[in-house]
Amino acid sequence: MRGGIRRRAAQLALLTVAAPVVAWALERGARRAEARDATSQASRWLRQGADAAQRVGRGPLARRLRPPETRTRR
């Protein structure tokens, strides 16, 4: 029983905290890479990673850390 509760808590922490923070960090990295070189392959990879992490993230933190142009109510 305890193992199941701990596992579920870890899954919730991943979805509500870790994924939004990772998405935010990747988004910032993509913006910095685009500021240096707009056609950078690294900026495209970072942007794709941020998009994937944003799709996984849930909760109020995910909505707050999402870039303004992609904020929508779910």
PDB file with one MODEL, atoms N, CA, C and O in Angstrom:
MODEL        1
ATOM      1  N   MET A   1       0.824  -1.195   0.000  1.00  0.00           N
ATOM      2  CA  MET A   1       0.000   0.000   0.000  1.00  0.00           C
ATOM      3  C   MET A   1       0.867   1.256   0.000  1.00  0.00           C
ATOM      4  O   MET A   1       0.624   2.187  -0.768  1.00  0.00           O
ATOM      5  N   ARG A   2       1.876   1.275   0.864  1.00  0.00           N
ATOM      6  CA  ARG A   2       2.719   2.467   0.952  1.00  0.00           C
ATOM      7  C   ARG A   2       3.490   2.717  -0.334  1.00  0.00           C
ATOM      8  O   ARG A   2       3.649   3.859  -0.764  1.00  0.00           O
ATOM      9  N   GLY A   3       3.970   1.633  -0.945  1.00  0.00           N
ATOM     10  CA  GLY A   3       4.711   1.786  -2.189  1.00  0.00           C
ATOM     11  C   GLY A   3       3.861   2.390  -3.289  1.00  0.00           C
ATOM     12  O   GLY A   3       4.344   3.195  -4.086  1.00  0.00           O
ATOM     13  N   GLY A   4       2.598   2.003  -3.332  1.00  0.00           N
ATOM     14  CA  GLY A   4       1.687   2.540  -4.339  1.00  0.00           C
ATOM     15  C   GLY A   4       1.429   4.021  -4.133  1.00  0.00           C
ATOM     16  O   GLY A   4       1.343   4.784  -5.095  1.00  0.00           O
ATOM     17  N   ILE A   5       1.304   4.425  -2.876  1.00  0.00           N
ATOM     18  CA  ILE A   5       1.077   5.838  -2.573  1.00  0.00           C
ATOM     19  C   ILE A   5       2.307   6.659  -2.925  1.00  0.00           C
ATOM     20  O   ILE A   5       2.196   7.747  -3.490  1.00  0.00           O
ATOM     21  N   ARG A   6       3.467   6.141  -2.594  1.00  0.00           N
ATOM     22  CA  ARG A   6       4.707   6.865  -2.917  1.00  0.00           C
ATOM     23  C   ARG A   6       4.903   6.980  -4.425  1.00  0.00           C
ATOM     24  O   ARG A   6       5.315   8.022  -4.936  1.00  0.00           O
ATOM     25  N   ARG A   7       4.602   5.899  -5.120  1.00  0.00           N
ATOM     26  CA  ARG A   7       4.747   5.919  -6.580  1.00  0.00           C
ATOM     27  C   ARG A   7       3.795   6.942  -7.195  1.00  0.00           C
ATOM     28  O   ARG A   7       4.179   7.703  -8.083  1.00  0.00           O
ATOM     29  N   ARG A   8       2.572   6.955  -6.724  1.00  0.00           N
ATOM     30  CA  ARG A   8       1.590   7.908  -7.247  1.00  0.00           C
ATOM     31  C   ARG A   8       1.993   9.351  -6.932  1.00  0.00           C
ATOM     32  O   ARG A   8       1.828  10.241  -7.766  1.00  0.00           O
ATOM     33  N   ALA A   9       2.514   9.573  -5.741  1.00  0.00           N
ATOM     34  CA  ALA A   9       2.985  10.914  -5.373  1.00  0.00           C
ATOM     35  C   ALA A   9       4.138  11.350  -6.273  1.00  0.00           C
ATOM     36  O   ALA A   9       4.208  12.510  -6.679  1.00  0.00           O
ATOM     37  N   ALA A  10       5.033  10.429  -6.579  1.00  0.00           N
ATOM     38  CA  ALA A  10       6.143  10.758  -7.474  1.00  0.00           C
ATOM     39  C   ALA A  10       5.636  11.092  -8.877  1.00  0.00           C
ATOM     40  O   ALA A  10       6.143  12.012  -9.518  1.00  0.00           O
ATOM     41  N   GLN A  11       4.642  10.349  -9.352  1.00  0.00           N
ATOM     42  CA  GLN A  11       4.075  10.625 -10.677  1.00  0.00           C
ATOM     43  C   GLN A  11       3.409  11.997 -10.707  1.00  0.00           C
ATOM     44  O   GLN A  11       3.563  12.748 -11.670  1.00  0.00           O
ATOM     45  N   LEU A  12       2.677  12.316  -9.658  1.00  0.00           N
ATOM     46  CA  LEU A  12       2.019  13.623  -9.598  1.00  0.00           C
ATOM     47  C   LEU A  12       3.039  14.754  -9.537  1.00  0.00           C
ATOM     48  O   LEU A  12       2.857  15.797 -10.164  1.00  0.00           O
ATOM     49  N   ALA A  13       4.115  14.541  -8.777  1.00  0.00           N
ATOM     50  CA  ALA A  13       5.163  15.556  -8.696  1.00  0.00           C
ATOM     51  C   ALA A  13       5.800  15.775 -10.067  1.00  0.00           C
ATOM     52  O   ALA A  13       6.105  16.906 -10.445  1.00  0.00           O
ATOM     53  N   LEU A  14       5.996  14.696 -10.800  1.00  0.00           N
ATOM     54  CA  LEU A  14       6.584  14.822 -12.136  1.00  0.00           C
ATOM     55  C   LEU A  14       5.680  15.632 -13.053  1.00  0.00           C
ATOM     56  O   LEU A  14       6.161  16.497 -13.785  1.00  0.00           O
ATOM     57  N   LEU A  15       4.386  15.367 -13.024  1.00  0.00           N
ATOM     58  CA  LEU A  15       3.454  16.050 -13.925  1.00  0.00           C
ATOM     59  C   LEU A  15       3.170  17.492 -13.509  1.00  0.00           C
ATOM     60  O   LEU A  15       2.965  18.356 -14.362  1.00  0.00           O
ATOM     61  N   THR A  16       3.157  17.754 -12.202  1.00  0.00           N
ATOM     62  CA  THR A  16       2.754  19.083 -11.752  1.00  0.00           C
ATOM     63  C   THR A  16       3.917  20.018 -11.480  1.00  0.00           C
ATOM     64  O   THR A  16       3.722  21.233 -11.458  1.00  0.00           O
ATOM     65  N   VAL A  17       5.124  19.495 -11.272  1.00  0.00           N
ATOM     66  CA  VAL A  17       6.263  20.365 -10.949  1.00  0.00           C
ATOM     67  C   VAL A  17       7.390  20.222 -11.958  1.00  0.00           C
ATOM     68  O   VAL A  17       7.804  21.208 -12.568  1.00  0.00           O
ATOM     69  N   ALA A  18       7.891  19.011 -12.141  1.00  0.00           N
ATOM     70  CA  ALA A  18       9.091  18.817 -12.958  1.00  0.00           C
ATOM     71  C   ALA A  18       8.849  19.142 -14.433  1.00  0.00           C
ATOM     72  O   ALA A  18       9.644  19.861 -15.038  1.00  0.00           O
ATOM     73  N   ALA A  19       7.780  18.634 -15.013  1.00  0.00           N
ATOM     74  CA  ALA A  19       7.529  18.859 -16.445  1.00  0.00           C
ATOM     75  C   ALA A  19       7.355  20.344 -16.771  1.00  0.00           C
ATOM     76  O   ALA A  19       7.949  20.807 -17.745  1.00  0.00           O
ATOM     77  N   PRO A  20       6.567  21.119 -16.006  1.00  0.00           N
ATOM     78  CA  PRO A  20       6.452  22.545 -16.320  1.00  0.00           C
ATOM     79  C   PRO A  20       7.770  23.301 -16.173  1.00  0.00           C
ATOM     80  O   PRO A  20       8.054  24.204 -16.960  1.00  0.00           O
ATOM     81  N   VAL A  21       8.576  22.942 -15.178  1.00  0.00           N
ATOM     82  CA  VAL A  21       9.860  23.626 -14.994  1.00  0.00           C
ATOM     83  C   VAL A  21      10.812  23.287 -16.136  1.00  0.00           C
ATOM     84  O   VAL A  21      11.535  24.158 -16.619  1.00  0.00           O
ATOM     85  N   VAL A  22      10.816  22.028 -16.570  1.00  0.00           N
ATOM     86  CA  VAL A  22      11.650  21.632 -17.712  1.00  0.00           C
ATOM     87  C   VAL A  22      11.201  22.367 -18.971  1.00  0.00           C
ATOM     88  O   VAL A  22      12.037  22.859 -19.729  1.00  0.00           O
ATOM     89  N   ALA A  23       9.898  22.447 -19.202  1.00  0.00           N
ATOM     90  CA  ALA A  23       9.374  23.155 -20.374  1.00  0.00           C
ATOM     91  C   ALA A  23       9.771  24.621 -20.348  1.00  0.00           C
ATOM     92  O   ALA A  23      10.158  25.183 -21.373  1.00  0.00           O
ATOM     93  N   TRP A  24       9.678  25.238 -19.186  1.00  0.00           N
ATOM     94  CA  TRP A  24      10.048  26.646 -19.035  1.00  0.00           C
ATOM     95  C   TRP A  24      11.538  26.842 -19.336  1.00  0.00           C
ATOM     96  O   TRP A  24      11.913  27.779 -20.041  1.00  0.00           O
ATOM     97  N   ALA A  25      12.380  25.958 -18.803  1.00  0.00           N
ATOM     98  CA  ALA A  25      13.823  26.067 -19.030  1.00  0.00           C
ATOM     99  C   ALA A  25      14.171  25.870 -20.504  1.00  0.00           C
ATOM    100  O   ALA A  25      15.013  26.588 -21.042  1.00  0.00           O
ATOM    101  N   LEU A  26      13.532  24.907 -21.155  1.00  0.00           N
ATOM    102  CA  LEU A  26      13.792  24.690 -22.577  1.00  0.00           C
ATOM    103  C   LEU A  26      13.323  25.874 -23.418  1.00  0.00           C
ATOM    104  O   LEU A  26      13.974  26.254 -24.392  1.00  0.00           O
ATOM    105  N   GLU A  27      12.200  26.445 -23.036  1.00  0.00           N
ATOM    106  CA  GLU A  27      11.687  27.622 -23.747  1.00  0.00           C
ATOM    107  C   GLU A  27      12.670  28.790 -23.637  1.00  0.00           C
ATOM    108  O   GLU A  27      12.946  29.471 -24.625  1.00  0.00           O
ATOM    109  N   ARG A  28      13.192  29.014 -22.441  1.00  0.00           N
ATOM    110  CA  ARG A  28      14.180  30.091 -22.256  1.00  0.00           C
ATOM    111  C   ARG A  28      15.434  29.827 -23.067  1.00  0.00           C
ATOM    112  O   ARG A  28      15.992  30.741 -23.674  1.00  0.00           O
ATOM    113  N   GLY A  29      15.880  28.573 -23.078  1.00  0.00           N
ATOM    114  CA  GLY A  29      17.050  28.218 -23.871  1.00  0.00           C
ATOM    115  C   GLY A  29      16.815  28.448 -25.354  1.00  0.00           C
ATOM    116  O   GLY A  29      17.707  28.914 -26.063  1.00  0.00           O
ATOM    117  N   ALA A  30      15.624  28.124 -25.821  1.00  0.00           N
ATOM    118  CA  ALA A  30      15.291  28.343 -27.235  1.00  0.00           C
ATOM    119  C   ALA A  30      15.292  29.831 -27.568  1.00  0.00           C
ATOM    120  O   ALA A  30      15.775  30.237 -28.625  1.00  0.00           O
ATOM    121  N   ARG A  31      14.754  30.634 -26.667  1.00  0.00           N
ATOM    122  CA  ARG A  31      14.754  32.088 -26.911  1.00  0.00           C
ATOM    123  C   ARG A  31      16.174  32.645 -26.970  1.00  0.00           C
ATOM    124  O   ARG A  31      16.479  33.494 -27.807  1.00  0.00           O
ATOM    125  N   ARG A  32      17.031  32.170 -26.087  1.00  0.00           N
ATOM    126  CA  ARG A  32      18.428  32.639 -26.106  1.00  0.00           C
ATOM    127  C   ARG A  32      19.135  32.208 -27.381  1.00  0.00           C
ATOM    128  O   ARG A  32      19.882  32.984 -27.978  1.00  0.00           O
ATOM    129  N   ALA A  33      18.898  30.968 -27.797  1.00  0.00           N
ATOM    130  CA  ALA A  33      19.522  30.480 -29.029  1.00  0.00           C
ATOM    131  C   ALA A  33      19.014  31.265 -30.238  1.00  0.00           C
ATOM    132  O   ALA A  33      19.784  31.569 -31.150  1.00  0.00           O
ATOM    133  N   GLU A  34      17.718  31.594 -30.248  1.00  0.00           N
ATOM    134  CA  GLU A  34      17.165  32.379 -31.355  1.00  0.00           C
ATOM    135  C   GLU A  34      17.691  33.810 -31.351  1.00  0.00           C
ATOM    136  O   GLU A  34      17.823  34.427 -32.407  1.00  0.00           O
ATOM    137  N   ALA A  35      17.989  34.335 -30.173  1.00  0.00           N
ATOM    138  CA  ALA A  35      18.536  35.685 -30.092  1.00  0.00           C
ATOM    139  C   ALA A  35      19.928  35.736 -30.718  1.00  0.00           C
ATOM    140  O   ALA A  35      20.313  36.735 -31.326  1.00  0.00           O
ATOM    141  N   ARG A  36      20.669  34.653 -30.560  1.00  0.00           N
ATOM    142  CA  ARG A  36      22.009  34.596 -31.158  1.00  0.00           C
ATOM    143  C   ARG A  36      21.950  34.306 -32.648  1.00  0.00           C
ATOM    144  O   ARG A  36      22.651  34.937 -33.439  1.00  0.00           O
ATOM    145  N   ASP A  37      21.103  33.340 -33.033  1.00  0.00           N
ATOM    146  CA  ASP A  37      21.007  32.934 -34.438  1.00  0.00           C
ATOM    147  C   ASP A  37      19.588  32.414 -34.686  1.00  0.00           C
ATOM    148  O   ASP A  37      19.216  31.352 -34.186  1.00  0.00           O
ATOM    149  N   ALA A  38      18.811  33.153 -35.446  1.00  0.00           N
ATOM    150  CA  ALA A  38      17.406  32.816 -35.663  1.00  0.00           C
ATOM    151  C   ALA A  38      17.220  31.496 -36.412  1.00  0.00           C
ATOM    152  O   ALA A  38      16.167  30.869 -36.298  1.00  0.00           O
ATOM    153  N   THR A  39      18.217  31.072 -37.168  1.00  0.00           N
ATOM    154  CA  THR A  39      18.087  29.833 -37.934  1.00  0.00           C
ATOM    155  C   THR A  39      18.797  28.660 -37.264  1.00  0.00           C
ATOM    156  O   THR A  39      19.071  27.648 -37.911  1.00  0.00           O
ATOM    157  N   SER A  40      19.092  28.788 -35.993  1.00  0.00           N
ATOM    158  CA  SER A  40      19.845  27.773 -35.266  1.00  0.00           C
ATOM    159  C   SER A  40      19.063  26.464 -35.143  1.00  0.00           C
ATOM    160  O   SER A  40      17.878  26.465 -34.809  1.00  0.00           O
ATOM    161  N   GLN A  41      19.741  25.358 -35.415  1.00  0.00           N
ATOM    162  CA  GLN A  41      19.134  24.042 -35.247  1.00  0.00           C
ATOM    163  C   GLN A  41      18.880  23.767 -33.766  1.00  0.00           C
ATOM    164  O   GLN A  41      17.895  23.117 -33.414  1.00  0.00           O
ATOM    165  N   ALA A  42      19.755  24.253 -32.912  1.00  0.00           N
ATOM    166  CA  ALA A  42      19.583  24.042 -31.471  1.00  0.00           C
ATOM    167  C   ALA A  42      18.309  24.702 -30.966  1.00  0.00           C
ATOM    168  O   ALA A  42      17.621  24.140 -30.114  1.00  0.00           O
ATOM    169  N   SER A  43      17.984  25.879 -31.475  1.00  0.00           N
ATOM    170  CA  SER A  43      16.764  26.547 -31.028  1.00  0.00           C
ATOM    171  C   SER A  43      15.537  25.745 -31.430  1.00  0.00           C
ATOM    172  O   SER A  43      14.561  25.700 -30.680  1.00  0.00           O
ATOM    173  N   ARG A  44      15.564  25.109 -32.599  1.00  0.00           N
ATOM    174  CA  ARG A  44      14.439  24.272 -33.027  1.00  0.00           C
ATOM    175  C   ARG A  44      14.281  23.050 -32.121  1.00  0.00           C
ATOM    176  O   ARG A  44      13.168  22.683 -31.744  1.00  0.00           O
ATOM    177  N   TRP A  45      15.414  22.426 -31.778  1.00  0.00           N
ATOM    178  CA  TRP A  45      15.363  21.255 -30.896  1.00  0.00           C
ATOM    179  C   TRP A  45      14.855  21.645 -29.514  1.00  0.00           C
ATOM    180  O   TRP A  45      14.040  20.934 -28.926  1.00  0.00           O
ATOM    181  N   LEU A  46      15.334  22.769 -28.997  1.00  0.00           N
ATOM    182  CA  LEU A  46      14.875  23.228 -27.691  1.00  0.00           C
ATOM    183  C   LEU A  46      13.386  23.549 -27.709  1.00  0.00           C
ATOM    184  O   LEU A  46      12.663  23.228 -26.766  1.00  0.00           O
ATOM    185  N   ARG A  47      12.934  24.179 -28.780  1.00  0.00           N
ATOM    186  CA  ARG A  47      11.516  24.518 -28.904  1.00  0.00           C
ATOM    187  C   ARG A  47      10.658  23.244 -28.971  1.00  0.00           C
ATOM    188  O   ARG A  47       9.593  23.180 -28.358  1.00  0.00           O
ATOM    189  N   GLN A  48      11.123  22.241 -29.712  1.00  0.00           N
ATOM    190  CA  GLN A  48      10.382  20.978 -29.790  1.00  0.00           C
ATOM    191  C   GLN A  48      10.317  20.295 -28.430  1.00  0.00           C
ATOM    192  O   GLN A  48       9.282  19.746 -28.053  1.00  0.00           O
ATOM    193  N   GLY A  49      11.419  20.329 -27.698  1.00  0.00           N
ATOM    194  CA  GLY A  49      11.438  19.744 -26.358  1.00  0.00           C
ATOM    195  C   GLY A  49      10.509  20.480 -25.415  1.00  0.00           C
ATOM    196  O   GLY A  49       9.823  19.857 -24.605  1.00  0.00           O
ATOM    197  N   ALA A  50      10.479  21.806 -25.513  1.00  0.00           N
ATOM    198  CA  ALA A  50       9.588  22.599 -24.674  1.00  0.00           C
ATOM    199  C   ALA A  50       8.128  22.287 -25.000  1.00  0.00           C
ATOM    200  O   ALA A  50       7.303  22.177 -24.093  1.00  0.00           O
ATOM    201  N   ASP A  51       7.807  22.145 -26.266  1.00  0.00           N
ATOM    202  CA  ASP A  51       6.431  21.811 -26.662  1.00  0.00           C
ATOM    203  C   ASP A  51       6.017  20.445 -26.110  1.00  0.00           C
ATOM    204  O   ASP A  51       4.899  20.279 -25.622  1.00  0.00           O
ATOM    205  N   ALA A  52       6.923  19.475 -26.189  1.00  0.00           N
ATOM    206  CA  ALA A  52       6.611  18.139 -25.678  1.00  0.00           C
ATOM    207  C   ALA A  52       6.425  18.174 -24.163  1.00  0.00           C
ATOM    208  O   ALA A  52       5.502  17.547 -23.644  1.00  0.00           O
ATOM    209  N   ALA A  53       7.275  18.889 -23.453  1.00  0.00           N
ATOM    210  CA  ALA A  53       7.158  18.964 -21.994  1.00  0.00           C
ATOM    211  C   ALA A  53       5.899  19.726 -21.583  1.00  0.00           C
ATOM    212  O   ALA A  53       5.292  19.400 -20.563  1.00  0.00           O
ATOM    213  N   GLN A  54       5.501  20.725 -22.352  1.00  0.00           N
ATOM    214  CA  GLN A  54       4.273  21.464 -22.044  1.00  0.00           C
ATOM    215  C   GLN A  54       3.040  20.588 -22.206  1.00  0.00           C
ATOM    216  O   GLN A  54       2.067  20.738 -21.467  1.00  0.00           O
ATOM    217  N   ARG A  55       3.079  19.680 -23.162  1.00  0.00           N
ATOM    218  CA  ARG A  55       1.934  18.783 -23.341  1.00  0.00           C
ATOM    219  C   ARG A  55       1.796  17.826 -22.164  1.00  0.00           C
ATOM    220  O   ARG A  55       0.685  17.403 -21.843  1.00  0.00           O
ATOM    221  N   VAL A  56       2.908  17.477 -21.515  1.00  0.00           N
ATOM    222  CA  VAL A  56       2.884  16.542 -20.399  1.00  0.00           C
ATOM    223  C   VAL A  56       2.495  17.246 -19.104  1.00  0.00           C
ATOM    224  O   VAL A  56       1.783  16.673 -18.280  1.00  0.00           O
ATOM    225  N   GLY A  57       2.953  18.479 -18.916  1.00  0.00           N
ATOM    226  CA  GLY A  57       2.728  19.193 -17.668  1.00  0.00           C
ATOM    227  C   GLY A  57       1.274  19.519 -17.413  1.00  0.00           C
ATOM    228  O   GLY A  57       0.526  19.826 -18.342  1.00  0.00           O
ATOM    229  N   ARG A  58       0.872  19.452 -16.151  1.00  0.00           N
ATOM    230  CA  ARG A  58      -0.500  19.744 -15.743  1.00  0.00           C
ATOM    231  C   ARG A  58      -0.482  20.644 -14.517  1.00  0.00           C
ATOM    232  O   ARG A  58       0.527  20.744 -13.819  1.00  0.00           O
ATOM    233  N   GLY A  59      -1.592  21.287 -14.268  1.00  0.00           N
ATOM    234  CA  GLY A  59      -1.762  22.044 -13.036  1.00  0.00           C
ATOM    235  C   GLY A  59      -1.512  23.523 -13.188  1.00  0.00           C
ATOM    236  O   GLY A  59      -1.192  24.003 -14.275  1.00  0.00           O
ATOM    237  N   PRO A  60      -1.661  24.257 -12.072  1.00  0.00           N
ATOM    238  CA  PRO A  60      -1.540  25.709 -12.115  1.00  0.00           C
ATOM    239  C   PRO A  60      -0.127  26.192 -12.454  1.00  0.00           C
ATOM    240  O   PRO A  60       0.028  27.225 -13.106  1.00  0.00           O
ATOM    241  N   LEU A  61       0.892  25.467 -12.026  1.00  0.00           N
ATOM    242  CA  LEU A  61       2.256  25.867 -12.346  1.00  0.00           C
ATOM    243  C   LEU A  61       2.510  25.768 -13.843  1.00  0.00           C
ATOM    244  O   LEU A  61       3.182  26.625 -14.417  1.00  0.00           O
ATOM    245  N   ALA A  62       1.985  24.745 -14.469  1.00  0.00           N
ATOM    246  CA  ALA A  62       2.151  24.574 -15.914  1.00  0.00           C
ATOM    247  C   ALA A  62       1.520  25.736 -16.669  1.00  0.00           C
ATOM    248  O   ALA A  62       2.078  26.221 -17.653  1.00  0.00           O
ATOM    249  N   ARG A  63       0.350  26.182 -16.206  1.00  0.00           N
ATOM    250  CA  ARG A  63      -0.309  27.311 -16.877  1.00  0.00           C
ATOM    251  C   ARG A  63       0.457  28.606 -16.672  1.00  0.00           C
ATOM    252  O   ARG A  63       0.528  29.434 -17.580  1.00  0.00           O
ATOM    253  N   ARG A  64       1.025  28.788 -15.504  1.00  0.00           N
ATOM    254  CA  ARG A  64       1.763  30.035 -15.241  1.00  0.00           C
ATOM    255  C   ARG A  64       3.074  30.108 -16.000  1.00  0.00           C
ATOM    256  O   ARG A  64       3.479  31.189 -16.428  1.00  0.00           O
ATOM    257  N   LEU A  65       3.744  28.976 -16.174  1.00  0.00           N
ATOM    258  CA  LEU A  65       5.049  28.977 -16.833  1.00  0.00           C
ATOM    259  C   LEU A  65       4.954  28.885 -18.348  1.00  0.00           C
ATOM    260  O   LEU A  65       5.958  29.068 -19.037  1.00  0.00           O
ATOM    261  N   ARG A  66       3.777  28.607 -18.880  1.00  0.00           N
ATOM    262  CA  ARG A  66       3.591  28.523 -20.327  1.00  0.00           C
ATOM    263  C   ARG A  66       3.775  29.908 -20.944  1.00  0.00           C
ATOM    264  O   ARG A  66       3.346  30.896 -20.348  1.00  0.00           O
ATOM    265  N   PRO A  67       4.397  30.012 -22.114  1.00  0.00           N
ATOM    266  CA  PRO A  67       4.553  31.314 -22.765  1.00  0.00           C
ATOM    267  C   PRO A  67       3.195  31.954 -23.048  1.00  0.00           C
ATOM    268  O   PRO A  67       2.226  31.239 -23.302  1.00  0.00           O
ATOM    269  N   PRO A  68       3.103  33.277 -23.009  1.00  0.00           N
ATOM    270  CA  PRO A  68       1.810  33.965 -23.170  1.00  0.00           C
ATOM    271  C   PRO A  68       1.080  33.614 -24.474  1.00  0.00           C
ATOM    272  O   PRO A  68      -0.149  33.541 -24.478  1.00  0.00           O
ATOM    273  N   GLU A  69       1.789  33.400 -25.553  1.00  0.00           N
ATOM    274  CA  GLU A  69       1.107  33.150 -26.823  1.00  0.00           C
ATOM    275  C   GLU A  69       0.469  31.758 -26.873  1.00  0.00           C
ATOM    276  O   GLU A  69      -0.371  31.512 -27.740  1.00  0.00           O
ATOM    277  N   THR A  70       0.837  30.849 -25.979  1.00  0.00           N
ATOM    278  CA  THR A  70       0.271  29.496 -26.006  1.00  0.00           C
ATOM    279  C   THR A  70      -0.620  29.222 -24.807  1.00  0.00           C
ATOM    280  O   THR A  70      -1.067  28.088 -24.629  1.00  0.00           O
ATOM    281  N   ARG A  71      -0.890  30.210 -23.988  1.00  0.00           N
ATOM    282  CA  ARG A  71      -1.732  29.999 -22.805  1.00  0.00           C
ATOM    283  C   ARG A  71      -3.182  29.855 -23.220  1.00  0.00           C
ATOM    284  O   ARG A  71      -3.751  30.717 -23.889  1.00  0.00           O
ATOM    285  N   THR A  72      -3.752  28.759 -22.810  1.00  0.00           N
ATOM    286  CA  THR A  72      -5.170  28.517 -23.021  1.00  0.00           C
ATOM    287  C   THR A  72      -5.724  27.858 -21.770  1.00  0.00           C
ATOM    288  O   THR A  72      -5.003  27.177 -21.041  1.00  0.00           O
ATOM    289  N   ARG A  73      -6.980  28.062 -21.535  1.00  0.00           N
ATOM    290  CA  ARG A  73      -7.616  27.424 -20.368  1.00  0.00           C
ATOM    291  C   ARG A  73      -8.009  26.009 -20.725  1.00  0.00           C
ATOM    292  O   ARG A  73      -8.573  25.761 -21.791  1.00  0.00           O
ATOM    293  N   ARG A  74      -7.714  25.090 -19.839  1.00  0.00           N
ATOM    294  CA  ARG A  74      -8.098  23.681 -20.064  1.00  0.00           C
ATOM    295  C   ARG A  74      -9.089  23.272 -19.043  1.00  0.00           C
ATOM    296  O   ARG A  74      -9.544  22.128 -19.048  1.00  0.00           O
TER     297      ARG A  74
ENDMDL
END
